């Protein structure tokens, strides 16, 4: 597995924790920034991560900002992305099992580093269950390919 990861200025500390977790789990990753504490625009980081996932350059993505909201909104604008904003372990597991989410978004101002690591570890270790959920995810994919 290869993971694309990025944060804006509001998520730098959690991103560093998750990078350490990825190293501990021996998961290959591409860190797309940001560096420093200066204010940056979250779409500039969310969209490149989403594009890497859609193009198959990375299997999954992780995004962190202050709340996770901006990152998840921006990432979900990219066709083929199912970015889940998660702040608890149960939802991290459920979004992989049932929704086959391919990007995880978290908010540094919402959760602490310990919980963020636990959420990310659970999300990374959980596979898509398929079965009855397969058709539901397919409906989302089909909608994305229809002309509006």
N, C-alpha and C positions, 0 to 999 in steps of 0.2 A: 504494500500500500504506500502511496505517496500523497501527502497532504499539502495543500497550499494554505498559507496562514498569513493574516495581516490584521493590523489594528490602525485606528486613528490615534490621535493624541490622548484620547480618553481611555484607551485600552492597552497602553504599552506595558504596564506591570503584569496584567493577567497574561498577555501574549508571551512575555518572558517565562512565566510559570509553565505555560502550555508547551513552549519550545523545550524546556527542560523535561517535561513529561514525555514528549515525543522522542527525545534522546534516550530516556530511560526505557521506553517501550520498543526501542530500535525501529522506529518508523521514520522513513525518509520524508523530508519536507522541503518546501521552498518558502522561505520567509520573504514576503513582499513589503515589509515595513509596517509602520512608519518609524522613523528614528527621531529622537528628540521630543521635547514637550511643546513645540510650537503648534498652534492650531492648524489643522489640515482638514480637507473635505473628505468625508467618509466614502462618497462614491468613487473617488480616485483610488481607493484601496479595495472596496468590495467588488467592483466590476472586474478588475483584472483577476482576482481570485476566482470569481464565478466563470469567467471565460476559460481559465485554465482547466477547470473541472469539466465544462461542457466540451471542450476540445479533446479531452482525454489525456491531457498532459499531467493532470493530477487526478487521483481517484475521489478525493473529498477535499473540502475546504473548511477552515475555521476562521471566523471573523469576530473581532472584539472592538467595541466602542464604549461610550459611557453607559448607555442603556442596552445596546444591541439592536435597538429599533431601526435606526438609520441604516446600519449595515444590512440588516435583513431585508428591508424594503428595497434597497439598491440591488442587492444580489438577486432578489426574486424578479427583477425586471429582465434578467437574462433568460432566454428560453432554454428550458431543460434543467433549470435550477429549482430545487426544493429546499430552500433555506429555512431552518427552524430556529426561532428565537427561544432559547431554553435557559431556565434559571433553577431547575431542580433535576435530580437524578431520574426520577420516574419518567418525566417527559423526554429526557435524553434517550432513554431506552425505547420508549413508545414511538418516538419519531423515526427511529431506525427500523424497528420491528414492523410498524404499520404504514409509514409514509415513505420509506426508503429515502429519507432526507440525505442530500449530498453535501450540504453545508450546514454547519452549526454556528449560530450567532449567540454571543453572550455579552452582558453588560458589566463592566468593571465597577460601576457605581451602584450596582444592584447586588452583586455577590462578591464574596471574598475569594482569595486565591485557592484556598483549600477546597472549597466547593466547586470552583471552576475546574480544578484538576480532576475531581471525582466525576463531574459531568462529562468532561471531554474523554476521560478514560472509558466510561460506560458507553458513550456514543461511538467511540472508535472500535470497541470490542463487540458491538452488537451488529448482527447481520439482519438484513431484510427477511421477514418471515414469509413473504409471498402469500400463496393461498388466496383467501378471500380478499386480501389487500391488493393483490396484483391488479385486479380489474379496476379498483379505485384509482390507483396510481396511473394506470393506462388511460383512464378518462381525462386526467389532467394533461398527460402527454398529448392525447388526441386533440384536446381543446387548443393547446399551444400551436398545433400545426394547421388548424382550421383558419380560413380567412374570415375576418369579422366584417 
